Amino acid sequence: MKSKLTGSSSSAKAKDKDRGEASSGTAGSKASSSSSTSAFLKGGQGASRPTSALREKPPLPVISDATLPQYYSDPLPSFRDVSPSEKQHLFVQKLHMCSFTFDFTEPGKHVREKEMKRQTLLELVDYANSGTGKFTEAVSEDISFMLRQNLFRTLPPARSHDVENLDAEEEEPSLDPAWPHLQIVYEFLLRYIVSNDTDAKVAKKYIDQQFVLKLLELFDSEDPRERDYLKTILHRIYGKFMVHRPFIRKSINNVFYRFIFETERHNGIAELLEILGSIINGFAMPLKEEHKLFLQRALMPLHKPKCVAMYHQQLAYCVTQFVEKDPKLAEPVLNALLKYWPVTNSQKEVLFLGELEEILELTQPAEFQKVMYQLFKQLARCLNSQHFQVAERSLFLWNIEHIVDLVAQFRVQLLPIVLPALEENTSSHWNPAVHGLTVNVRKMFQELDEQLYEDCKRAYEEQRQQEQQRLESREKKWHVLQQVAVQRAPKGVQVDSRLPRYQIKDVGV
């Protein structure tokens, strides 16, 4: 698995379509364009819009229903209709105009204003892409204000899910009705972050820790399109604002801790892990103690929640990245995996076996030796599982050359653990595919060391005979106790001989 953080390509076509609609709308309003331009150059958009001197930046708007008509009374001119010296002032005015938000749950309300804002947002994105010198320190406050007003909002209440039966692929996503505006705002934020005009030393005053925390809160959005943008943007912030890197890692940790130990409900764990997969990939060697603690205290406990299937692919990638960088971490990782191994959840067990395979491929003999007893006791239980996928997945481990080499190196210690499970599968497992795979693995052990295999099989058969004798002896003792109970039963009390352990029934006198 490879971590992909290449931006929200899925929304590019929609953005291009929106641009086309915006340009056609602008062309259709050429008649009013010249009057809007002249009004702007005279100092404001009509009598109702707050005036601002050409050489003085307009103040931040007061966001309220009362001031909304002042900013949407007449459309602002296009950037191409004003002189280059006035474009930054127009840029600020458009930012202020787009700082107002609308309720998209009522489609018939503010229809004209919503379309004006959408087209203005598209103009802002086009203007940001049109060259350098747009994101100066003078407009940083206005940009931050517009972004905060649009993005940082209260998310709707989460839908309830049956966590154990949840299929993330089949679940219908909940889409935000305000996405026609939000998408373009996120695109603008992304352009602002990646732009060479954006100086991290200046922008960190506005893209601060509070801004990062607010972005992290939005990862709980149920709209996958929003989480995809957030993933890309947060990763870009991590790359550009080096001063925020420790804080971002710590804040993501806190999201994980709350998810693991309190709520077990969060929509953005997979996206956060995808960001971390890229971050871990860039960790320098040797790994810092802080990063090892993050693995043990945050990543491994993420195997505990019931809904691990929703993010397991990204989680397994992060864990294997750590083991690949430092093979000595294989021992604590395998021990933690065994600690959180599911007991009654077969689908989760299949996921764990897949992750176990990836980790064992990176495990060196010295670390393998420290955990092999507990590990193969668990594998033996998996081999005998009545859930055929669990048994089948555990048998697939013997298809991996490196794992076979490890087993061969420690076959004297491991074969006595595994052989009873193989013999039981061969004689009694109900699934033909599992039976066939078991025969192949048993044959591999025979070819590996025939004498050892015969010795282990003989010991297993002796153990089975002893177990059978123990059970027969136990049954005889219970039979004797039953006879004694019949003899000593009071008058009118019947002993039920059908049960292995006697049960007294009062039948009356």
Salt bridges, closest charged atoms under 4 A:
ASP16 OD1 - ARG19 NH1 3.27
ASP18 OD1 - ARG118 NH1 3.36
GLU21 OE1 - ARG118 NH2 3.31
GLU113 OE1 - HIS110 ND1 3.82
GLU113 OE2 - ARG112 NH1 3.77
GLU115 OE2 - ARG118 NH2 2.71
GLU123 OE1 - LYS94 NZ 2.98
ASP126 OD1 - ARG19 NE 2.69
GLU141 OE1 - LYS57 NZ 3.93
ASP142 OD2 - LYS57 NZ 2.91
ASP142 OD1 - HIS96 NE2 2.65
GLU164 OE2 - LYS306 NZ 3.31
GLU171 OE2 - ARG159 NH2 3.96
GLU171 OE2 - HIS161 ND1 3.31
ASP176 OD2 - ARG153 NH2 3.14
GLU187 OE2 - LYS15 NZ 3.37
GLU187 OE2 - ARG191 NH2 2.69
ASP208 OD1 - ARG148 NH2 3.26
ASP220 OD2 - ARG265 NH2 2.61
ASP220 OD1 - HIS266 ND1 3.96
GLU222 OE1 - ARG159 NE 2.88
ASP223 OD2 - ARG225 NH2 2.81
GLU226 OE1 - ARG153 NH2 2.78
ASP228 OD1 - LYS231 NZ 3.16
GLU262 OE1 - ARG258 NE 3.56
GLU271 OE2 - ARG227 NE 3.22
GLU274 OE2 - LYS231 NZ 3.34
GLU290 OE2 - ARG249 NH2 3.25
ASP326 OD2 - LYS292 NZ 3.95
GLU331 OE1 - LYS370 NZ 3.72
GLU355 OE1 - HIS303 NE2 2.79
GLU355 OE1 - HIS312 NE2 2.81
GLU357 OE1 - ARG393 NH2 2.91
GLU423 OE1 - ARG442 NH1 3.43
ASP449 OD2 - ARG411 NE 3.16
ASP455 OD1 - ARG458 NH1 3.08
GLU467 OE2 - ARG470 NH2 2.74
ASP496 OD2 - ARG498 NH2 2.97
ASP496 OD2 - LYS505 NZ 3.30
